[in-house]
């Protein structure tokens, strides 16, 4: 992702959500599996037409972090947002070491040793589950995630929890059934 792919709101604006524009995926697959001999393979987004992009919202906390990072590193629009040692793509081993260190610094030992969030990719699962549990419509979550609604629900429907009391209140408020029951009136 390049700096130009991040839309940051004006400092002090009421809405501090940023937007991240995703163009391609660049997974680390290994030199032996790419036609170019590079470690990373550049791919179009899964389930999207060639060249299609998707926009993902960034929480205000992420906006602050990215704004500070861009300023501190004096990054320009064409620069990679996070760069490797020589300005290229950040190595997966560096990301994994940083992730492990961050987990160890903030998690209690029993959680650190558990599978919870062990891989960076696990953040995606956690975020999608949280969005669904927070009542974000599945179609919106699927759009942000780059999935179809069918794939999203097949994967995460069993993870949705805690919405029943709110759903019951909403159904009662709709007032579509009489309080008096059948035959009243």
ZADO-875846 format. One record per atom (N, C-alpha, C, O, CB): x, y, z; residue in three letters. Coordinates in steps of 0.001 Angstrom, whole numbers, padded with zeros to 6 digits, always signed. Atoms other than C-alpha are relative to their C-alpha. Glycine has a CB too. Layout:
<nodes>
XYZALA ...
</nodes>
This chain:
<nodes>
+000849-001169+000000UNK +000000+000000+000000UNK +000897+001236+000000UNK +001873+001312+000746UNK -000967-000004+001223UNK -000765-001241+000096UNK +001326+003406-000915UNK -000704+001108+000786UNK -001901+001030+001062UNK +000185+000417-001483UNK +000542-001127-000763UNK +000825+006642+000976UNK -001205+000596-000722UNK -002182+000985-000083UNK +001082+001082+000222UNK +001101-000573+000780UNK -001417+007884-001850UNK -001288-000819+000107UNK -002367-000329-000227UNK +000408+000113-001457UNK +001169+000865-000145UNK -003761+004958-001133UNK -000724+000207+001331UNK -001730-000448+001605UNK +000415-001449-000132UNK +000596-000303-001296UNK -004571+006371+002310UNK -000593+001402-000062UNK +000119+002369-000334UNK +001051-000118+001153UNK +000647-001304-000052UNK -007096+009187+002549UNK -000203+000353+001463UNK -001017-000255+002158UNK -001358+000004-000783UNK +000093-000452-001385UNK -006645+010979+005851UNK -000870+001246+000063UNK -000727+002141-000769UNK +001406+000282+000591UNK +000802-001217-000149UNK -009213+013512+007034UNK +000881+001156+000468UNK +001977+000948+000988UNK -001164-000229+000998UNK -000718-001186-000455UNK -008099+017042+007768UNK +000096-000040+001526UNK -000900-000317+002194UNK -000709+001308-000484UNK -000095-000022-001471UNK -006730+017296+011326UNK -001046+000954+000578UNK -001246+002058+000072UNK +001429+000426+000457UNK +001008-000823-000643UNK -009436+018633+013599UNK -001399-000163-000563UNK -002359+000340+000020UNK +000393+001411-000096UNK +001331+000234+000561UNK -012304+017531+011333UNK -000799-000865+000963UNK -000228-001672+001697UNK +000090-000673-001401UNK +000843+000768-000911UNK -015259+016062+013206UNK +000109-001499-000267UNK +000205-002288+000673UNK -001455+000449-000124UNK -000104+001407+000398UNK -015058+012758+011276UNK +001468-000319-000242UNK +002061+000180-001198UNK -000859-000302-001280UNK -001419+000335+000116UNK -011584+011283+011771UNK +000241-001410-000548UNK +001330-001958-000382UNK +000664+000136+001347UNK -000196+001298+000643UNK -012146+007991+009935UNK +000783+000206-001290UNK +000472+001100-002077UNK -001364-000703-000283UNK -000749-000050+001252UNK -009593+007412+007178UNK -000538-001085-000932UNK -001371-001902-000541UNK +001535-000186+000252UNK +000364+001043+000954UNK -010011+005294+004069UNK +001272-000574-000602UNK +002211+000154-000924UNK -000941+000554-001112UNK -001129+000701+000586UNK -007598+002702+002737UNK -000465-000592-001323UNK -001439-001345-001359UNK +000555-001108+000963UNK +000357+000489+001330UNK -007739+001951-000990UNK +000891-001191-000330UNK +002109-001055-000449UNK +000142+001125-001079UNK -000734+001233+000276UNK -006728-001628-001741UNK -000054-000265-001498UNK -001134-000382-002079UNK -000588-001206+000805UNK -000085+000239+001446UNK -005520-002226-005309UNK +000253-001467-000324UNK -000419-002056-001171UNK +001104+000854-000609UNK -000431+001359+000290UNK -003873-005620-005246UNK +000355-000707+001297UNK +000453-000094+002360UNK +001198-000004-000969UNK -000545+000800-001102UNK -002784-008422-002965UNK +001423-000369-000406UNK +001694-000636-001577UNK -000885-001297+000298UNK -001394+000351+000284UNK +000927-009153-002691UNK +000463-001016+001040UNK +001305-000707+001883UNK +000922+001272+000007UNK -000367+000990-001009UNK +001209-012370-000703UNK +001432-000480-000160UNK +001994-000484-001255UNK -000940-001179-000065UNK -001337+000574-000003UNK +004545-013825+000262UNK -000162-001485-000302UNK -000673-002240+000526UNK +000744+000241+001376UNK +000192+001387+000412UNK +004627-017116-001639UNK +001318-000766-000139UNK +001314-001997-000177UNK -000750-000043-001310UNK -001301+000650+000160UNK +008356-017830-002014UNK +000489+000083-001432UNK -000295+000000-002377UNK -000076-001456+000435UNK -000608-000167+001328UNK +010759-017415-004923UNK -000309-001158-000944UNK -000520-000949-002139UNK +001500+000147+000137UNK +000206+001173+000847UNK +010218-020974-006174UNK -001399-000073-000579UNK -001643-000868-001487UNK +000280-001247+000779UNK +001384+000080+000452UNK +006496-020307-006698UNK -000428+001194-000850UNK -001595+001284-001234UNK -000908-000119+001185UNK +000358-001148+000840UNK +006621-017056-008687UNK +000717-000099-001343UNK +001787-000697-001449UNK +000356+001337+000707UNK -000623-000026+001325UNK +007361-016541-012364UNK +001176+000953-000058UNK +002047+000819-000917UNK -001017+000386-001050UNK -001037-001042+000025UNK +009605-013578-011532UNK +001197-000315+000881UNK +002227+000353+000789UNK -000589+001312+000426UNK -001070+000290-000947UNK +011747-015206-008841UNK -000052+000884+001233UNK +000833+000825+002087UNK +001333+000156-000673UNK +000184-000851-001174UNK +010481-012661-006345UNK -000712-000789+001100UNK -001389-001779+000825UNK -000805+001277-000365UNK +000640+000663-001131UNK +009286-013673-002887UNK -001503+000260+000010UNK -002287-000612+000385UNK +000624+000471+001314UNK +001417-000395+000000UNK +005970-011822-003290UNK -000572-000118-001406UNK +000119+000112-002399UNK -000171+001449+000533UNK +000699+000067+001275UNK +003431-012366-006032UNK -001118+001028+000005UNK -001949+001046+000913UNK -000555-001425-000265UNK +001037-001027+000092UNK +001256-009463-007123UNK -001218-000592-000691UNK -001122-001143-001787UNK +000515+001256-000766UNK +001247+000568+000521UNK -002368-010501-007670UNK -001102+001045+000055UNK -001087+001953+000886UNK -000412-001262+000800UNK +001209-000810-000107UNK -005643-008800-008424UNK -000767-000482+001231UNK -000532-001581+001734UNK -000883-000098-001308UNK +000781+000351-001180UNK -008095-008808-005548UNK -000912-001185-000294UNK -001554-001243-001343UNK -000826+001203+000476UNK +000802+001200+000156UNK -009858-012131-005063UNK -001474+000366-000157UNK -002004+001190+000588UNK +000198-000939+001197UNK +001426-000216+000198UNK -013400-012164-006385UNK -000343+001334-000630UNK -001504+001745-000622UNK -000699-000114+001294UNK +000231-001304+000628UNK -012974-008841-008191UNK +000516-000037-001435UNK +001391-000834-001776UNK +000695+001143+000806UNK -000466-000106+001377UNK -012543-007907-011828UNK +001435+000539-000014UNK +001872+001201+000927UNK -000942+000918-000832UNK -001382-000462+000139UNK -009017-007198-013047UNK +000062+001520+000155UNK -000689+002251-000492UNK +000587-000430-001369UNK -000188-001425-000220UNK -007869-003792-011811UNK -000988+000645+000959UNK -000855+001825+001285UNK -000074+000692-001283UNK +000997-000551-000924UNK -010846-003360-009470UNK +000619+000202+001379UNK +001508-000547+001784UNK -001234-000929+000096UNK -000505-000319-001339UNK -010191-001838-006046UNK -001118-000159+001024UNK -002277-000374+000669UNK +000576+001442+000047UNK +001004-000086-001057UNK -011952-001804-002706UNK +000502+000963+001051UNK +001706+001114+001258UNK -000303-001397+000620UNK -000311-000983-001030UNK -012078+000787+000034UNK -000395-000569+001350UNK -001478-001131+001511UNK -000724+001347-000268UNK +000231+000508-001353UNK -011810-000135+003707UNK +000112+001182+000961UNK +001038+001984+000847UNK +001025-001143+000374UNK -000080-001107-000960UNK -012548+002268+006569UNK +001100-000239+001024UNK +001400-001379+001379UNK -001344+000192+000712UNK -001015+000059-001047UNK -009845+003047+009104UNK -000460+000792+001208UNK -000784+001974+001093UNK +001350+000533-000511UNK +000429-000606-001259UNK -010765+003810+012713UNK +000808+001270+000289UNK +001958+001369-000138UNK +000149-001008+001162UNK -000739-001218-000347UNK -009791+007264+014061UNK +001344-000261+000689UNK +002288+000507+000506UNK -000848+000858+000891UNK -001291+000322-000624UNK -007062+005605+016162UNK +001032-000336-001069UNK +002193+000057-000957UNK -000147-001181+000992UNK -000905+000311+001105UNK -005544+004228+012945UNK +000361+001271-000766UNK +001498+001428-001211UNK -000638-001035-000950UNK -000269-001283+000662UNK -005864+007672+011368UNK +001140+000719+000710UNK +002065+001208+000062UNK -001273+000892-000021UNK -001060-000671-000772UNK -003724+009130+014176UNK +001349-000683-000182UNK +002372-000021-000351UNK -000364+000031+001487UNK -001247+000751+000154UNK -001134+006362+013877UNK +000603+000230-001382UNK +001800+000488-001507UNK -000242-001502+000229UNK -000503-000165+001365UNK -000858+006664+010095UNK +000481+001428-000264UNK +001517+001636-000894UNK -001086-000373-001006UNK -000401-001398+000186UNK -000734+010464+010131UNK +001383+000232+000622UNK +002260+000835+000003UNK -001051+000964+000629UNK -001283-000165-000706UNK +002108+010380+012673UNK +001127-000731-000733UNK +002223-000194-000894UNK -000111-000523+001453UNK -001012+000793+000712UNK +003966+007621+010785UNK +000434+000698-001288UNK +001628+000785-001575UNK -000545-001407-000320UNK -000309-000676+001264UNK +003754+009487+007465UNK +000835+001252+000261UNK +001788+001533-000465UNK -001301+000369-000756UNK -000761-001204-000350UNK +004985+012691+009118UNK +001397-000352+000507UNK +002384+000231+000058UNK -000750+000814+001061UNK -001294+000370-000580UNK +007766+011012+011142UNK +000977-000536-001046UNK +002172-000242-001002UNK -000200-001040+001087UNK -000859+000605+001030UNK +009084+009087+008133UNK +000159+000907-001223UNK +000899+000576-002149UNK -000574-001351-000433UNK -000030-000947+001116UNK +008582+012080+005791UNK -000312-000703-001329UNK +000380-000523-002331UNK +001377+000691-000075UNK +000379+000772+001173UNK +006826+009800+003322UNK -000720+000878-001013UNK -001441+001810-000657UNK -000881-001181+000400UNK +000637-000697+001107UNK +005680+011053-000065UNK -001110-000885-000580UNK -001118-002090-000327UNK +001043+000374-001094UNK +001141+000774+000498UNK +002490+009965-001916UNK +000374-001306-000715UNK -000346-002294-000572UNK -000794+000850-000932UNK -000384+001210+000735UNK +004322+007413-004112UNK +000758-001026+000821UNK +001021-002128+000339UNK +000827+000377-001166UNK -000766+000918-000851UNK +006204+005812-001205UNK -000887-001104+000560UNK -002080-000907+000793UNK +000668+000765+001147UNK +000698+001049-000726UNK +005225+002493+000293UNK -000269+000492+001412UNK +000572+001161+002013UNK +000820-001324+000013UNK +000361-000454-001339UNK +003434+003113+003567UNK +000941-000595+001045UNK +001376+000094+001967UNK -001454-000374+000321UNK -000958+000677-000877UNK +005640+000556+005333UNK +001038-000643-000891UNK +000718-001492-001724UNK -000697-001063+000930UNK -001063+000406+000911UNK +008978-000089+003708UNK +000968-000967+000658UNK +001201-000929+001866UNK +000749+001213-000503UNK -001058+000888-000438UNK +011562-002813+003968UNK +001299+000773+000121UNK +001347+001987-000078UNK +000158-001179-000964UNK -001319-000593-000256UNK +015211-002167+004671UNK +000513+000852-001155UNK +001160+001874-000929UNK +000999-001088+000292UNK -000506-000735+001151UNK +015949-000988+001134UNK -001110+000714-000766UNK -000967+000998-001955UNK +000737-000939-000925UNK +001095-000752+000610UNK +012642+000767+000440UNK -001040-000846-000695UNK -002046-000315-001164UNK +000546+000958-000965UNK +000963+000895+000649UNK +010855-002293-000984UNK -001036-000501+000988UNK -001244+000071+002058UNK +000719-001184-000642UNK +001039+000600-000832UNK +008139-004481+000440UNK +000624-000520+001290UNK +001699-001120+001282UNK -000727-001144-000758UNK -000442+000459-001308UNK +008528-005224+004114UNK -000005-001529+000030UNK -000993-002154-000356UNK -000905+000576+001121UNK -000112+001467-000037UNK +009717-008814+004631UNK -000994-000586+000989UNK -001228-000033+002063UNK +001433-000429+000374UNK +000941+000687-000874UNK +007201-011223+006108UNK +000623-000374+001335UNK -000049-000331+002365UNK -000527-001237-000680UNK -000660+000377-001254UNK +009754-012340+008690UNK +000072+001191+000955UNK -000030+001017+002170UNK +001417-000542-000277UNK -000042-001207-000836UNK +010041-008746+009944UNK -001379+000252+000601UNK -001504+000574+001783UNK +000470+001236-000826UNK +001378-000203-000474UNK +006264-008438+010201UNK -000325-001019+001086UNK -000886-000661+002122UNK -001018-000116-001174UNK +000304+001046-000979UNK +005980-011764+012041UNK +000743+000237+001321UNK +000165+000052+002392UNK +000365-001379-000570UNK -000752-000277-001233UNK +008759-010840+014531UNK -000609+001175+000758UNK -000750+001123+001980UNK +001477+000292-000323UNK +000607-001172-000647UNK +007181-007431+015208UNK -001341-000378+000626UNK -001654+000059+001734UNK -000191+001154-001022UNK +001296+000427-000512UNK +003760-009038+015648UNK +000171-000824+001272UNK -000537-000614+002257UNK -000759-000808-001062UNK -000264+000841-001179UNK +005135-011637+018071UNK +000436+000867+001183UNK -000028+000661+002305UNK +001091-001063-000316UNK -000470-000893-001070UNK +006918-008922+020084UNK -001139+000838+000567UNK -001239+001025+001780UNK +001111+000919-000520UNK +001131-000820-000443UNK +003789-006760+020207UNK -000972-000839+000836UNK -001442-000387+001880UNK -000733+000620-001218UNK +000893+000884-000762UNK +001625-009689+021354UNK +000578-000293+001374UNK -000127-000252+002383UNK -000242-001316-000761UNK -000650+000337-001269UNK +004153-010615+024021UNK -000014+001186+000959UNK -000134+001009+002171UNK +001443-000460-000244UNK -000044-001209-000835UNK +004305-007010+025270UNK -001350+000328+000638UNK -001392+000907+001723UNK +000464+001184-000829UNK +001308-000456-000488UNK +000543-006590+025739UNK -000922-001103+000508UNK -001914-000812+001177UNK -000692+000730-001083UNK +000905+001081-000402UNK -000979-010025+026345UNK +000494-000718+001248UNK +001699-000866+001452UNK -000163-001001-001137UNK -000406+000850-001122UNK -001014-012039+029550UNK +000631-001282-000566UNK +000272-001700-001667UNK -001228-000337+000935UNK -000707+001180+000519UNK +001245-015122+029187UNK -000920-001101-000531UNK -000628-001689-001572UNK +000868-000572+001079UNK +000873+001091+000460UNK -001658-017607+028892UNK -000667+000329-001340UNK -000928-000572-002136UNK -001075-000296+001056UNK +000590-000391+001289UNK -003189-015623+026013UNK +001075+000010-001075UNK +000837-000424-002202UNK -000680+001394+000097UNK -001113-000009+000951UNK +000185-015109+024336UNK +000305-001420-000487UNK +000567-001629-001671UNK +001256+000626+000646UNK -000317+001390+000351UNK +000773-018878+024402UNK -001148-000684-000747UNK -000942-001727-001366UNK +000335-000793+001260UNK +001156+000596+000673UNK -002711-019597+023031UNK +000040+000338-001486UNK +000844+001167-001912UNK -001327+000494+000636UNK +000043-000317+001439UNK -003584-019582+019309UNK -000632+001356-000304UNK -000573+001813-001445UNK -000764-001076-000736UNK +000692-001267+000216UNK -005510-016305+019782UNK +000941+001036-000620UNK +001931+001436-000008UNK -000574+000528+001326UNK -000783-001053+000653UNK -004105-013798+017310UNK +001436-000368-000292UNK +002275+000517-000457UNK -000012+001209+000837UNK -001389+000407+000213UNK -000976-015850+016736UNK +000534+000498-001348UNK +001683+000929-001445UNK +000119-001524+000078UNK -000421-000490+001315UNK -000861-014924+013038UNK -000568+001409-000220UNK -001646+001735+000278UNK -000472-000974-001136UNK +000491-001347+000318UNK -001203-011359+011769UNK -001359-000114-000696UNK -002253+000695-000451UNK +001022+000775-000901UNK +001244+000190+000746UNK -003958-012657+009468UNK -001194-000221+000933UNK -002332+000058+000556UNK +000137-001185-000957UNK +001090+000223-000951UNK -005991-013602+012573UNK -000726+001303+000332UNK -001890+001277+000731UNK +000538-000638+001283UNK +000654-001295-000230UNK -006694-009870+012973UNK -001189+000189-000935UNK -002203+000773-000552UNK +001001+001149-000189UNK +001095-000108+000970UNK -008849-010064+009856UNK -001228-000732+000544UNK -002330-000184+000552UNK +000421-000583-001390UNK +001117+000779-000535UNK -011000-012811+011388UNK -000627+000696+001196UNK -001850+000752+001322UNK +000465-001402+000395UNK +000497-000691-001187UNK -011285-010898+014644UNK -000801+001231-000387UNK -001875+001469+000165UNK +001159+000392+000918UNK +000677-001231+000415UNK -012257-007654+012905UNK -001334-000307-000654UNK -002333+000343-000346UNK +000879+000800-000961UNK +001257+000325+000677UNK -014884-009272+010670UNK -001037-000499+001003UNK -002207-000126+000927UNK +000234-001060-001097UNK +000904+000483-001036UNK -016396-011098+013648UNK -000518+001160+000842UNK -001707+001215+001156UNK +000704-001033+000891UNK +000413-001148-000820UNK -016453-007871+015675UNK -001006+000861-000756UNK -002024+001262-000191UNK +001226+000850+000408UNK +000941-000802+000783UNK -018128-005923+012870UNK -001375-000664-000035UNK -002392+000002+000159UNK +000528+000205-001434UNK +001285+000700+000029UNK -020820-008599+012560UNK -000674+000056+001363UNK -001880+000288+001442UNK +000188-001459-000437UNK +000568-000053-001348UNK -021306-008699+016344UNK -000455+001400+000382UNK -001351+001557+001212UNK +001011-000497+001008UNK +000406-001383-000270UNK -021565-004910+016406UNK -001214+000410-000822UNK -001687+001542-000721UNK +001154+000951-000283UNK +001216-000273+000759UNK -024502-005160+014002UNK +000229+000669-001346UNK -000723+001143-001967UNK -000897+000847+000807UNK -000247-000539+001345UNK -022786-003904+010851UNK -000633-000981-000993UNK -000392-002184-000891UNK +001563+000199-000285UNK +000665+000910+000939UNK -024880-005317+007972UNK +001009-000894-000736UNK +002052-000415-001179UNK -000823+000804-001017UNK -000917+000929+000664UNK -023265-008434+006443UNK +000429+000446-001398UNK +001569+000203-001795UNK -000641-001349-000092UNK -000387-000459+001332UNK -023338-006884+002966UNK +001126+001029+000078UNK +002023+001026-000765UNK -001209+000595-000730UNK -001053-001001-000164UNK -021196-003974+004209UNK +001303-000660+000446UNK +002372-000340-000074UNK -000430+001075+001017UNK -001197+000702-000475UNK -018784-006251+006087UNK +000635-000770-001153UNK +001856-000754-001312UNK -000349-000963+001172UNK -000520+000755+001144UNK -018448-008445+002988UNK +000710+000929-000985UNK +001768+000586-001512UNK -001140-000755-000711UNK -000622-000973+000911UNK -017693-005381+000849UNK +001364+000430+000515UNK +002339+000435-000236UNK -000905+001230-000179UNK -001275-000425-000584UNK -014979-004166+003223UNK +001023-001126-000013UNK +002214-000895-000218UNK -000209+000494+001428UNK -000906+001149-000094UNK -013530-007674+003529UNK +000429-000531-001358UNK +001422-001249-001471UNK -000656-001107+000780UNK -000312+000535+001318UNK -013550-008377-000183UNK -000532-001412-000178UNK +000014-002189-000961UNK +001492+000019-000230UNK +000657+001301+000099UNK -015798-011425+000260UNK -001405+000178-000550UNK -001932+001289-000601UNK -000041-000706+001374UNK +001425-000028+000285UNK -019224-012327-000983UNK -000721-000158+001337UNK -000138-000634+002312UNK -000416-001128-001028UNK +000786+000161-001219UNK -021987-012250+001612UNK -000116-001488+000341UNK -000058-001865+001511UNK -001409+000640-000161UNK +000132+001446-000242UNK -022397-016022+001176UNK +001251-000558+000679UNK +001143-001320+001640UNK -000258-000748-001325UNK -001246+000480-000606UNK -018723-016693+001975UNK +000142+000558+001407UNK +000518-000166+002329UNK +001224+000397-000863UNK -000100-000622-001318UNK -018779-014231+004871UNK -000879-000726+001018UNK -000416-001090+002099UNK -000394+001483-000077UNK +000924+000627-000948UNK -021839-015791+006490UNK +000309-001476+000218UNK +000135-001990+001322UNK -001428+000154-000486UNK -000369+001405-000168UNK -020700-019362+005822UNK +001178-000132+000958UNK +001287-001122+001682UNK +000344-000636-001360UNK -001194+000043-000840UNK -017454-018547+007623UNK -000256+000535+001404UNK +000240-000027+002380UNK +001114+000790-000648UNK +000086-000727-001270UNK -018563-016208+010407UNK -001350-000032+000702UNK -001446+000448+001832UNK +000360+001393-000233UNK +001337-000050-000613UNK -022298-016732+011106UNK -000017-000620+001393UNK -000726-000134+002273UNK -001013-000716-000888UNK -000024+000648-001316UNK -021526-019058+014027UNK +000724+000840+001044UNK +000635+000557+002238UNK +000661-001363-000101UNK -000749-000849-000931UNK -019334-016334+015560UNK -000815+001192+000492UNK -000405+001884+001424UNK +001270+000495-000661UNK +000829-001139-000400UNK -022125-013762+015832UNK -000666-000348+001318UNK -001315-001386+001452UNK -001067+000353-001096UNK +000486+000285-001344UNK -023103-013508+019463UNK -000396+001305+000683UNK +000180+002357+000407UNK +001073-000752+000829UNK +000340-001139-000840UNK -024810-011137+021866UNK -000997+000978-000581UNK -001252+002018+000027UNK +001210+000721+000323UNK +000928-000934+000621UNK -027311-009519+019504UNK -001458-000274+000338UNK -002320+000562+000065UNK +000177-000032-001478UNK +001392+000393-000216UNK -030452-011337+020646UNK -000801+001013+000813UNK -001914+001342+000402UNK -000044-001329+000689UNK +000803-000986-000747UNK -031560-008820+023340UNK -000358+001234-000845UNK -001491+001712-000781UNK +000760+000444+001251UNK +000277-001161+000842UNK -031257-005913+020875UNK -001001-000348-001093UNK -001896+000443-001391UNK +001294+000533-000620UNK +000932+000413+001050UNK -033046-007841+018138UNK -001418-000140+000558UNK -002383+000257-000095UNK +000457-001329-000633UNK +001323+000133-000623UNK -035916-008675+020516UNK -000623+001377+000236UNK -001805+001582-000038UNK +000103-000777+001335UNK +000518-001364-000230UNK -036253-004985+021496UNK -000464+000628-001317UNK -001505+001282-001359UNK +001088+000895+000664UNK +000370-000577+001296UNK -036326-003975+017827UNK -001293-000610-000526UNK -002142+000093-001074UNK +001126-000204-001019UNK +001226+000664+000452UNK -038991-006564+017018UNK -001216+000465+000804UNK -002288+000681+000239UNK +000149-001524+000112UNK +001101-000497-000830UNK -041141-005447+019968UNK -000367+001419-000398UNK -001549+001758-000460UNK +000374-000052+001492UNK +000245-001396+000365UNK -040767-001807+018938UNK -000715+000114-001347UNK -001397+001105-001610UNK +001321+000772-000045UNK +000665-000034+001305UNK -041991-002668+015442UNK -001513-000074+000156UNK -002251+000388-000714UNK +000494-001153-000884UNK +001429+000014-000306UNK -045402-003337+017016UNK -000851-000724-001004UNK -001992-000323-001234UNK -000489+001372+000120UNK +000777+000669+001030UNK -046519-005792+014367UNK -000938-001091+000543UNK -001675-001704-000228UNK +000932-000599-001007UNK +000930+000953-000602UNK -048366-008082+016828UNK -000781+000682+001111UNK -000255+001523+001840UNK +000751-001237+000545UNK +000851-000576-001042UNK -051247-007199+019093UNK +000404-000550+001362UNK +000747-001727+001483UNK -001492-000297-000282UNK -000295+000419-001379UNK -050586-007332+022843UNK -001124-000865+000563UNK -000911-001629+001505UNK +000220+001230+000901UNK +001170+000665-000567UNK -054076-008743+023398UNK -000148-001443-000447UNK -000897-002194+000177UNK -001235+000755-000364UNK +000061+001383+000434UNK -053618-011972+021493UNK -001121-000262-000980UNK -001848+000657-001358UNK -000153-000892+001178UNK +001010+000359+000994UNK -055896-013851+019099UNK -001429+000136+000550UNK -001678-000109+001730UNK +000235-001430-000484UNK +001416-000110-000359UNK -059635-013225+019160UNK -000363+001242+000787UNK -001538+001461+001080UNK -000399-001182+000780UNK +000295-001219-000753UNK -059307-009941+021052UNK -000601+001023-000949UNK -000291+001050-002140UNK +001281+000566+000690UNK +000418-001130+000764UNK -061167-006973+019874UNK -001340+000038-000431UNK -001748+000992-001093UNK +000754+000129-001074UNK 
</nodes>
